[in-house]
Amino acid sequence: MHELPDLEPPRPTLSSTQRTRVAAATRTLASSRIADLAALTPAASILMIESLRSSLDDSIRMIEELADPL
């Protein structure tokens, strides 16, 4: 039988800086998942939201760095 060609594009190789950025975003997300949101003070909630926003922004920037230009 005929084999189908590999349709997935090759994954880009991340630099050590990019791997560090992914690890930081992963840690931020993990810590937000285990937080007891009901017990957070308003200030702690704001800090968590800002940390998640920063991680999301950095992740989007890294995707743009790795993506082919349109």
Jmol script that loads the backbone (N, CA, C; Angstrom):
load data "model"
ATOM      1  N   MET A   1       0.836  -1.171   0.000  1.00  0.00           N
ATOM      2  CA  MET A   1       0.000   0.000   0.000  1.00  0.00           C
ATOM      3  C   MET A   1       0.885   1.240   0.000  1.00  0.00           C
ATOM      4  N   HIS A   2       0.382   2.323  -0.491  1.00  0.00           N
ATOM      5  CA  HIS A   2       1.146   3.562  -0.560  1.00  0.00           C
ATOM      6  C   HIS A   2       1.185   4.255   0.792  1.00  0.00           C
ATOM      7  N   GLU A   3       2.367   4.758   1.131  1.00  0.00           N
ATOM      8  CA  GLU A   3       2.491   5.517   2.377  1.00  0.00           C
ATOM      9  C   GLU A   3       2.192   6.982   2.110  1.00  0.00           C
ATOM     10  N   LEU A   4       1.508   7.600   3.047  1.00  0.00           N
ATOM     11  CA  LEU A   4       1.213   9.021   2.919  1.00  0.00           C
ATOM     12  C   LEU A   4       2.446   9.829   3.283  1.00  0.00           C
ATOM     13  N   PRO A   5       2.656  10.927   2.587  1.00  0.00           N
ATOM     14  CA  PRO A   5       3.817  11.757   2.939  1.00  0.00           C
ATOM     15  C   PRO A   5       3.606  12.424   4.296  1.00  0.00           C
ATOM     16  N   ASP A   6       4.692  12.750   4.920  1.00  0.00           N
ATOM     17  CA  ASP A   6       4.630  13.431   6.210  1.00  0.00           C
ATOM     18  C   ASP A   6       4.115  14.849   5.966  1.00  0.00           C
ATOM     19  N   LEU A   7       2.918  15.144   6.433  1.00  0.00           N
ATOM     20  CA  LEU A   7       2.290  16.433   6.168  1.00  0.00           C
ATOM     21  C   LEU A   7       2.631  17.490   7.205  1.00  0.00           C
ATOM     22  N   GLU A   8       3.217  17.091   8.308  1.00  0.00           N
ATOM     23  CA  GLU A   8       3.573  18.059   9.338  1.00  0.00           C
ATOM     24  C   GLU A   8       4.852  18.785   8.957  1.00  0.00           C
ATOM     25  N   PRO A   9       4.822  20.123   9.051  1.00  0.00           N
ATOM     26  CA  PRO A   9       6.060  20.858   8.766  1.00  0.00           C
ATOM     27  C   PRO A   9       7.080  20.593   9.857  1.00  0.00           C
ATOM     28  N   PRO A  10       8.343  20.721   9.548  1.00  0.00           N
ATOM     29  CA  PRO A  10       9.356  20.497  10.582  1.00  0.00           C
ATOM     30  C   PRO A  10       9.210  21.525  11.701  1.00  0.00           C
ATOM     31  N   ARG A  11       9.439  21.083  12.913  1.00  0.00           N
ATOM     32  CA  ARG A  11       9.348  21.984  14.061  1.00  0.00           C
ATOM     33  C   ARG A  11      10.620  22.818  14.136  1.00  0.00           C
ATOM     34  N   PRO A  12      10.463  24.098  14.421  1.00  0.00           N
ATOM     35  CA  PRO A  12      11.663  24.939  14.532  1.00  0.00           C
ATOM     36  C   PRO A  12      12.471  24.554  15.767  1.00  0.00           C
ATOM     37  N   THR A  13      13.755  24.723  15.669  1.00  0.00           N
ATOM     38  CA  THR A  13      14.627  24.478  16.807  1.00  0.00           C
ATOM     39  C   THR A  13      14.667  25.743  17.651  1.00  0.00           C
ATOM     40  N   LEU A  14      14.408  25.586  18.936  1.00  0.00           N
ATOM     41  CA  LEU A  14      14.411  26.736  19.838  1.00  0.00           C
ATOM     42  C   LEU A  14      15.825  27.013  20.329  1.00  0.00           C
ATOM     43  N   SER A  15      16.132  28.287  20.428  1.00  0.00           N
ATOM     44  CA  SER A  15      17.417  28.683  21.012  1.00  0.00           C
ATOM     45  C   SER A  15      17.327  28.493  22.524  1.00  0.00           C
ATOM     46  N   SER A  16      18.449  28.583  23.197  1.00  0.00           N
ATOM     47  CA  SER A  16      18.426  28.426  24.659  1.00  0.00           C
ATOM     48  C   SER A  16      17.601  29.534  25.304  1.00  0.00           C
ATOM     49  N   THR A  17      17.642  30.729  24.752  1.00  0.00           N
ATOM     50  CA  THR A  17      16.826  31.835  25.280  1.00  0.00           C
ATOM     51  C   THR A  17      15.345  31.535  25.099  1.00  0.00           C
ATOM     52  N   GLN A  18      14.978  31.011  23.950  1.00  0.00           N
ATOM     53  CA  GLN A  18      13.578  30.677  23.704  1.00  0.00           C
ATOM     54  C   GLN A  18      13.114  29.542  24.605  1.00  0.00           C
ATOM     55  N   ARG A  19      13.969  28.558  24.834  1.00  0.00           N
ATOM     56  CA  ARG A  19      13.610  27.470  25.754  1.00  0.00           C
ATOM     57  C   ARG A  19      13.406  28.008  27.168  1.00  0.00           C
ATOM     58  N   THR A  20      14.219  28.966  27.567  1.00  0.00           N
ATOM     59  CA  THR A  20      14.070  29.594  28.879  1.00  0.00           C
ATOM     60  C   THR A  20      12.744  30.337  28.966  1.00  0.00           C
ATOM     61  N   ARG A  21      12.386  31.029  27.892  1.00  0.00           N
ATOM     62  CA  ARG A  21      11.117  31.760  27.858  1.00  0.00           C
ATOM     63  C   ARG A  21       9.932  30.799  27.952  1.00  0.00           C
ATOM     64  N   VAL A  22      10.000  29.675  27.269  1.00  0.00           N
ATOM     65  CA  VAL A  22       8.934  28.670  27.350  1.00  0.00           C
ATOM     66  C   VAL A  22       8.849  28.117  28.770  1.00  0.00           C
ATOM     67  N   ALA A  23       9.980  27.832  29.372  1.00  0.00           N
ATOM     68  CA  ALA A  23       9.993  27.305  30.741  1.00  0.00           C
ATOM     69  C   ALA A  23       9.387  28.313  31.720  1.00  0.00           C
ATOM     70  N   ALA A  24       9.707  29.582  31.554  1.00  0.00           N
ATOM     71  CA  ALA A  24       9.156  30.612  32.447  1.00  0.00           C
ATOM     72  C   ALA A  24       7.639  30.699  32.290  1.00  0.00           C
ATOM     73  N   ALA A  25       7.155  30.672  31.056  1.00  0.00           N
ATOM     74  CA  ALA A  25       5.708  30.723  30.821  1.00  0.00           C
ATOM     75  C   ALA A  25       5.026  29.486  31.398  1.00  0.00           C
ATOM     76  N   THR A  26       5.668  28.338  31.281  1.00  0.00           N
ATOM     77  CA  THR A  26       5.115  27.098  31.822  1.00  0.00           C
ATOM     78  C   THR A  26       5.009  27.169  33.339  1.00  0.00           C
ATOM     79  N   ARG A  27       6.053  27.693  33.988  1.00  0.00           N
ATOM     80  CA  ARG A  27       6.020  27.840  35.450  1.00  0.00           C
ATOM     81  C   ARG A  27       4.936  28.820  35.891  1.00  0.00           C
ATOM     82  N   THR A  28       4.795  29.923  35.167  1.00  0.00           N
ATOM     83  CA  THR A  28       3.770  30.912  35.505  1.00  0.00           C
ATOM     84  C   THR A  28       2.381  30.297  35.406  1.00  0.00           C
ATOM     85  N   LEU A  29       2.136  29.569  34.337  1.00  0.00           N
ATOM     86  CA  LEU A  29       0.837  28.926  34.162  1.00  0.00           C
ATOM     87  C   LEU A  29       0.599  27.876  35.240  1.00  0.00           C
ATOM     88  N   ALA A  30       1.607  27.084  35.541  1.00  0.00           N
ATOM     89  CA  ALA A  30       1.467  26.044  36.568  1.00  0.00           C
ATOM     90  C   ALA A  30       1.153  26.657  37.926  1.00  0.00           C
ATOM     91  N   SER A  31       1.834  27.735  38.276  1.00  0.00           N
ATOM     92  CA  SER A  31       1.579  28.343  39.587  1.00  0.00           C
ATOM     93  C   SER A  31       0.187  28.959  39.647  1.00  0.00           C
ATOM     94  N   SER A  32      -0.302  29.476  38.525  1.00  0.00           N
ATOM     95  CA  SER A  32      -1.655  30.039  38.528  1.00  0.00           C
ATOM     96  C   SER A  32      -2.712  28.939  38.636  1.00  0.00           C
ATOM     97  N   ARG A  33      -2.405  27.768  38.116  1.00  0.00           N
ATOM     98  CA  ARG A  33      -3.367  26.655  38.182  1.00  0.00           C
ATOM     99  C   ARG A  33      -3.510  26.097  39.598  1.00  0.00           C
ATOM    100  N   ILE A  34      -2.446  26.155  40.375  1.00  0.00           N
ATOM    101  CA  ILE A  34      -2.519  25.575  41.719  1.00  0.00           C
ATOM    102  C   ILE A  34      -2.948  26.598  42.771  1.00  0.00           C
ATOM    103  N   ALA A  35      -3.041  27.869  42.387  1.00  0.00           N
ATOM    104  CA  ALA A  35      -3.412  28.912  43.347  1.00  0.00           C
ATOM    105  C   ALA A  35      -4.880  28.758  43.741  1.00  0.00           C
ATOM    106  N   ASP A  36      -5.146  29.011  45.008  1.00  0.00           N
ATOM    107  CA  ASP A  36      -6.517  29.030  45.502  1.00  0.00           C
ATOM    108  C   ASP A  36      -7.071  30.423  45.225  1.00  0.00           C
ATOM    109  N   LEU A  37      -7.766  30.557  44.111  1.00  0.00           N
ATOM    110  CA  LEU A  37      -8.214  31.874  43.667  1.00  0.00           C
ATOM    111  C   LEU A  37      -9.130  32.544  44.685  1.00  0.00           C
ATOM    112  N   ALA A  38      -9.917  31.759  45.391  1.00  0.00           N
ATOM    113  CA  ALA A  38     -10.831  32.332  46.376  1.00  0.00           C
ATOM    114  C   ALA A  38     -10.083  32.929  47.562  1.00  0.00           C
ATOM    115  N   ALA A  39      -8.876  32.441  47.815  1.00  0.00           N
ATOM    116  CA  ALA A  39      -8.115  32.906  48.970  1.00  0.00           C
ATOM    117  C   ALA A  39      -7.159  34.052  48.635  1.00  0.00           C
ATOM    118  N   LEU A  40      -7.017  34.375  47.368  1.00  0.00           N
ATOM    119  CA  LEU A  40      -6.081  35.436  46.994  1.00  0.00           C
ATOM    120  C   LEU A  40      -6.615  36.806  47.392  1.00  0.00           C
ATOM    121  N   THR A  41      -5.715  37.645  47.838  1.00  0.00           N
ATOM    122  CA  THR A  41      -6.085  39.030  48.105  1.00  0.00           C
ATOM    123  C   THR A  41      -6.247  39.739  46.755  1.00  0.00           C
ATOM    124  N   PRO A  42      -6.919  40.871  46.741  1.00  0.00           N
ATOM    125  CA  PRO A  42      -7.022  41.608  45.478  1.00  0.00           C
ATOM    126  C   PRO A  42      -5.650  41.924  44.871  1.00  0.00           C
ATOM    127  N   ALA A  43      -4.702  42.303  45.688  1.00  0.00           N
ATOM    128  CA  ALA A  43      -3.360  42.619  45.175  1.00  0.00           C
ATOM    129  C   ALA A  43      -2.698  41.388  44.568  1.00  0.00           C
ATOM    130  N   ALA A  44      -2.835  40.241  45.219  1.00  0.00           N
ATOM    131  CA  ALA A  44      -2.249  39.001  44.700  1.00  0.00           C
ATOM    132  C   ALA A  44      -2.927  38.591  43.394  1.00  0.00           C
ATOM    133  N   SER A  45      -4.238  38.821  43.306  1.00  0.00           N
ATOM    134  CA  SER A  45      -4.956  38.512  42.066  1.00  0.00           C
ATOM    135  C   SER A  45      -4.442  39.366  40.918  1.00  0.00           C
ATOM    136  N   ILE A  46      -4.230  40.644  41.190  1.00  0.00           N
ATOM    137  CA  ILE A  46      -3.719  41.543  40.161  1.00  0.00           C
ATOM    138  C   ILE A  46      -2.324  41.116  39.719  1.00  0.00           C
ATOM    139  N   LEU A  47      -1.479  40.754  40.680  1.00  0.00           N
ATOM    140  CA  LEU A  47      -0.127  40.299  40.341  1.00  0.00           C
ATOM    141  C   LEU A  47      -0.165  39.045  39.471  1.00  0.00           C
ATOM    142  N   MET A  48      -1.074  38.114  39.802  1.00  0.00           N
ATOM    143  CA  MET A  48      -1.184  36.893  39.019  1.00  0.00           C
ATOM    144  C   MET A  48      -1.649  37.211  37.599  1.00  0.00           C
ATOM    145  N   ILE A  49      -2.636  38.061  37.477  1.00  0.00           N
ATOM    146  CA  ILE A  49      -3.145  38.430  36.158  1.00  0.00           C
ATOM    147  C   ILE A  49      -2.056  39.108  35.335  1.00  0.00           C
ATOM    148  N   GLU A  50      -1.320  40.015  35.943  1.00  0.00           N
ATOM    149  CA  GLU A  50      -0.248  40.700  35.215  1.00  0.00           C
ATOM    150  C   GLU A  50       0.858  39.735  34.803  1.00  0.00           C
ATOM    151  N   SER A  51       1.152  38.772  35.655  1.00  0.00           N
ATOM    152  CA  SER A  51       2.161  37.773  35.322  1.00  0.00           C
ATOM    153  C   SER A  51       1.699  36.916  34.137  1.00  0.00           C
ATOM    154  N   LEU A  52       0.430  36.523  34.151  1.00  0.00           N
ATOM    155  CA  LEU A  52      -0.109  35.743  33.039  1.00  0.00           C
ATOM    156  C   LEU A  52      -0.142  36.565  31.751  1.00  0.00           C
ATOM    157  N   ARG A  53      -0.499  37.830  31.858  1.00  0.00           N
ATOM    158  CA  ARG A  53      -0.497  38.701  30.677  1.00  0.00           C
ATOM    159  C   ARG A  53       0.902  38.813  30.084  1.00  0.00           C
ATOM    160  N   SER A  54       1.876  38.987  30.953  1.00  0.00           N
ATOM    161  CA  SER A  54       3.260  39.107  30.495  1.00  0.00           C
ATOM    162  C   SER A  54       3.716  37.825  29.800  1.00  0.00           C
ATOM    163  N   SER A  55       3.382  36.684  30.387  1.00  0.00           N
ATOM    164  CA  SER A  55       3.757  35.403  29.788  1.00  0.00           C
ATOM    165  C   SER A  55       3.080  35.210  28.437  1.00  0.00           C
ATOM    166  N   LEU A  56       1.815  35.582  28.351  1.00  0.00           N
ATOM    167  CA  LEU A  56       1.097  35.458  27.083  1.00  0.00           C
ATOM    168  C   LEU A  56       1.716  36.369  26.031  1.00  0.00           C
ATOM    169  N   ASP A  57       2.016  37.593  26.409  1.00  0.00           N
ATOM    170  CA  ASP A  57       2.632  38.539  25.477  1.00  0.00           C
ATOM    171  C   ASP A  57       3.972  38.001  24.967  1.00  0.00           C
ATOM    172  N   ASP A  58       4.797  37.488  25.880  1.00  0.00           N
ATOM    173  CA  ASP A  58       6.098  36.959  25.474  1.00  0.00           C
ATOM    174  C   ASP A  58       5.939  35.731  24.583  1.00  0.00           C
ATOM    175  N   SER A  59       4.956  34.887  24.886  1.00  0.00           N
ATOM    176  CA  SER A  59       4.718  33.695  24.067  1.00  0.00           C
ATOM    177  C   SER A  59       4.303  34.084  22.650  1.00  0.00           C
ATOM    178  N   ILE A  60       3.442  35.089  22.534  1.00  0.00           N
ATOM    179  CA  ILE A  60       3.014  35.542  21.212  1.00  0.00           C
ATOM    180  C   ILE A  60       4.197  36.129  20.444  1.00  0.00           C
ATOM    181  N   ARG A  61       5.024  36.891  21.121  1.00  0.00           N
ATOM    182  CA  ARG A  61       6.207  37.451  20.458  1.00  0.00           C
ATOM    183  C   ARG A  61       7.135  36.351  19.956  1.00  0.00           C
ATOM    184  N   MET A  62       7.289  35.303  20.755  1.00  0.00           N
ATOM    185  CA  MET A  62       8.169  34.211  20.341  1.00  0.00           C
ATOM    186  C   MET A  62       7.573  33.472  19.143  1.00  0.00           C
ATOM    187  N   ILE A  63       6.269  33.279  19.140  1.00  0.00           N
ATOM    188  CA  ILE A  63       5.630  32.638  17.986  1.00  0.00           C
ATOM    189  C   ILE A  63       5.876  33.476  16.734  1.00  0.00           C
ATOM    190  N   GLU A  64       5.753  34.786  16.876  1.00  0.00           N
ATOM    191  CA  GLU A  64       6.009  35.662  15.734  1.00  0.00           C
ATOM    192  C   GLU A  64       7.461  35.565  15.269  1.00  0.00           C
ATOM    193  N   GLU A  65       8.392  35.395  16.201  1.00  0.00           N
ATOM    194  CA  GLU A  65       9.797  35.229  15.832  1.00  0.00           C
ATOM    195  C   GLU A  65      10.008  33.954  15.017  1.00  0.00           C
ATOM    196  N   LEU A  66       9.282  32.909  15.387  1.00  0.00           N
ATOM    197  CA  LEU A  66       9.464  31.607  14.761  1.00  0.00           C
ATOM    198  C   LEU A  66       8.636  31.404  13.492  1.00  0.00           C
ATOM    199  N   ALA A  67       7.566  32.164  13.375  1.00  0.00           N
ATOM    200  CA  ALA A  67       6.648  31.972  12.248  1.00  0.00           C
ATOM    201  C   ALA A  67       7.244  32.536  10.968  1.00  0.00           C
ATOM    202  N   ASP A  68       6.840  31.940   9.878  1.00  0.00           N
ATOM    203  CA  ASP A  68       7.235  32.461   8.568  1.00  0.00           C
ATOM    204  C   ASP A  68       6.548  33.804   8.358  1.00  0.00           C
ATOM    205  N   PRO A  69       7.255  34.760   7.819  1.00  0.00           N
ATOM    206  CA  PRO A  69       6.604  36.044   7.532  1.00  0.00           C
ATOM    207  C   PRO A  69       5.522  35.859   6.478  1.00  0.00           C
ATOM    208  N   LEU A  70       4.454  36.601   6.622  1.00  0.00           N
ATOM    209  CA  LEU A  70       3.339  36.494   5.676  1.00  0.00           C
ATOM    210  C   LEU A  70       3.645  37.223   4.401  1.00  0.00           C
TER     211      LEU A  70
END
end "model"
wireframe off; spacefill off
backbone 0.3
color backbone group
